[in-house]
């Protein structure tokens, strides 16, 4: 190691300025969000969860949002219909429990049993409950019980016009009772109904009842979170049938689901603020110190001028002592 020279100090000064610039960039960056690893998420509902007229409905855009921040997460369900472009590896993300025409009762009865009434009445493979017992498994299904961490529950589209509003509060309560009894540790993200053209008053009533029911369950210590999929829904977010979202609507829904998941599970990691009052020991000129969050020394290398790849100079800032440790010239 050669002794410090004025030339070396000038190099150290330049390197320290680079370090300071990098530190400023880090401080100005956005917080990083991380959800718990290996989360199991069950999309549960009707044709909107199924994703009619969409690329797996809200499920594909939600996958895109979750994939960078929820390591190893996986969608759960017994149906893999309408997968869109959801991947099958490293985890098969096609699965869900979204069935067109299903009401609260249809979903309730298939969580720990088998109810084919709607499938028999209307037909089509996408209404087949696939043997039921979606949570408990067994009973001839060949499936094991599943234990989702989060259940994204969206109902209403069929309870409002087809089944009718009479008794709807009791049906919501029965469904939530079933879920919270079978899987008390799961968090139920209970969504307000999306808009339904021609049924605006009924949707408003339904959503009001849903909030009331959710509050009662929360007061009883149940893991219920209300997600508002109605307020500020995009004006151009529905298809021509007035009930099913289009790509714009599904993307907006994915944002709301994502926000709810992050709000509950997200662990923001905010880059540290560069502290004041840093000190330095130097022989000549001046240096600018940068802050590193790690207790280990942060080292920047300057390439050897010969192009050999040998490290020529190194500036070290140690976060724990908040001072410049040294500046060395390794050129022979």
ChimeraX attribute file (.defattr): number of C-alpha atoms within 10 A of each C-alpha:
attribute: neighborCount
match mode: 1-to-1
recipient: residues
	/A:1	8
	/A:2	10
	/A:3	9
	/A:4	15
	/A:5	13
	/A:6	11
	/A:7	10
	/A:8	18
	/A:9	20
	/A:10	15
	/A:11	19
	/A:12	26
	/A:13	20
	/A:14	15
	/A:15	23
	/A:16	24
	/A:17	16
	/A:18	16
	/A:19	23
	/A:20	19
	/A:21	15
	/A:22	15
	/A:23	20
	/A:24	15
	/A:25	11
	/A:26	18
	/A:27	16
	/A:28	13
	/A:29	10
	/A:30	11
	/A:31	13
	/A:32	12
	/A:33	15
	/A:34	17
	/A:35	21
	/A:36	13
	/A:37	12
	/A:38	12
	/A:39	16
	/A:40	17
	/A:41	21
	/A:42	25
	/A:43	23
	/A:44	23
	/A:45	26
	/A:46	26
	/A:47	24
	/A:48	26
	/A:49	24
	/A:50	29
	/A:51	26
	/A:52	19
	/A:53	17
	/A:54	22
	/A:55	19
	/A:56	25
	/A:57	27
	/A:58	28
	/A:59	30
	/A:60	23
	/A:61	20
	/A:62	20
	/A:63	19
	/A:64	12
	/A:65	16
	/A:66	20
	/A:67	13
	/A:68	12
	/A:69	18
	/A:70	20
	/A:71	14
	/A:72	15
	/A:73	19
	/A:74	23
	/A:75	21
	/A:76	25
	/A:77	20
	/A:78	21
	/A:79	21
	/A:80	18
	/A:81	17
	/A:82	20
	/A:83	21
	/A:84	15
	/A:85	12
	/A:86	19
	/A:87	13
	/A:88	11
	/A:89	7
	/A:90	8
	/A:91	12
	/A:92	13
	/A:93	21
	/A:94	23
	/A:95	23
	/A:96	25
	/A:97	26
	/A:98	30
	/A:99	27
	/A:100	23
	/A:101	19
	/A:102	25
	/A:103	24
	/A:104	24
	/A:105	16
	/A:106	21
	/A:107	24
	/A:108	23
	/A:109	17
	/A:110	19
	/A:111	21
	/A:112	20
	/A:113	17
	/A:114	18
	/A:115	20
	/A:116	17
	/A:117	14
	/A:118	17
	/A:119	19
	/A:120	11
	/A:121	9
	/A:122	12
	/A:123	12
	/A:124	10
	/A:125	13
	/A:126	18
	/A:127	23
	/A:128	19
	/A:129	25
	/A:130	16
	/A:131	19
	/A:132	23
	/A:133	25
	/A:134	28
	/A:135	23
	/A:136	19
	/A:137	19
	/A:138	16
	/A:139	14
	/A:140	9
	/A:141	14
	/A:142	9
	/A:143	15
	/A:144	13
	/A:145	13
	/A:146	16
	/A:147	18
	/A:148	21
	/A:149	16
	/A:150	20
	/A:151	23
	/A:152	20
	/A:153	21
	/A:154	24
	/A:155	24
	/A:156	28
	/A:157	26
	/A:158	17
	/A:159	21
	/A:160	20
	/A:161	13
	/A:162	12
	/A:163	16
	/A:164	12
	/A:165	17
	/A:166	10
	/A:167	10
	/A:168	20
	/A:169	16
	/A:170	13
	/A:171	17
	/A:172	23
	/A:173	17
	/A:174	14
	/A:175	19
	/A:176	22
	/A:177	16
	/A:178	16
	/A:179	20
	/A:180	17
	/A:181	12
	/A:182	15
	/A:183	19
	/A:184	16
	/A:185	15
	/A:186	20
	/A:187	21
	/A:188	25
	/A:189	23
	/A:190	22
	/A:191	23
	/A:192	24
	/A:193	21
	/A:194	27
	/A:195	24
	/A:196	22
	/A:197	14
	/A:198	10
	/A:199	14
	/A:200	12
	/A:201	11
	/A:202	16
	/A:203	23
	/A:204	17
	/A:205	12
	/A:206	21
	/A:207	20
	/A:208	14
	/A:209	17
	/A:210	22
	/A:211	18
	/A:212	13
	/A:213	18
	/A:214	23
	/A:215	16
	/A:216	14
	/A:217	18
	/A:218	13
	/A:219	11
	/A:220	9
	/A:221	10
	/A:222	20
	/A:223	18
	/A:224	21
	/A:225	20
	/A:226	16
	/A:227	22
	/A:228	20
	/A:229	22
	/A:230	17
	/A:231	10
	/A:232	9
	/A:233	18
	/A:234	16
	/A:235	9
	/A:236	11
	/A:237	21
	/A:238	22
	/A:239	15
	/A:240	10
	/A:241	9
	/A:242	13
	/A:243	18
	/A:244	25
	/A:245	29
	/A:246	21
	/A:247	21
	/A:248	17
	/A:249	23
	/A:250	29
	/A:251	21
	/A:252	21
	/A:253	27
	/A:254	22
	/A:255	17
	/A:256	18
	/A:257	22
	/A:258	17
	/A:259	15
	/A:260	17
	/A:261	19
	/A:262	18
	/A:263	12
	/A:264	11
	/A:265	14
	/A:266	18
	/A:267	15
	/A:268	14
	/A:269	11
	/A:270	14
	/A:271	17
	/A:272	13
	/A:273	14
	/A:274	17
	/A:275	10
	/A:276	8
	/A:277	6
	/A:278	14
	/A:279	13
	/A:280	15
	/A:281	11
	/A:282	13
	/A:283	10
	/A:284	12
	/A:285	9
	/A:286	14
	/A:287	20
	/A:288	18
	/A:289	25
	/A:290	25
	/A:291	25
	/A:292	24
	/A:293	15
	/A:294	10
	/A:295	11
	/A:296	12
	/A:297	17
	/A:298	17
	/A:299	13
	/A:300	17
	/A:301	13
	/A:302	17
	/A:303	15
	/A:304	15
	/A:305	11
	/A:306	9
	/A:307	8
	/A:308	9
	/A:309	10
	/A:310	15
	/A:311	16
	/A:312	18
	/A:313	20
	/A:314	21
	/A:315	23
	/A:316	23
	/A:317	24
	/A:318	21
	/A:319	17
	/A:320	13
	/A:321	12
	/A:322	19
	/A:323	17
	/A:324	22
	/A:325	15
	/A:326	15
	/A:327	22
	/A:328	20
	/A:329	21
	/A:330	15
	/A:331	14
	/A:332	8
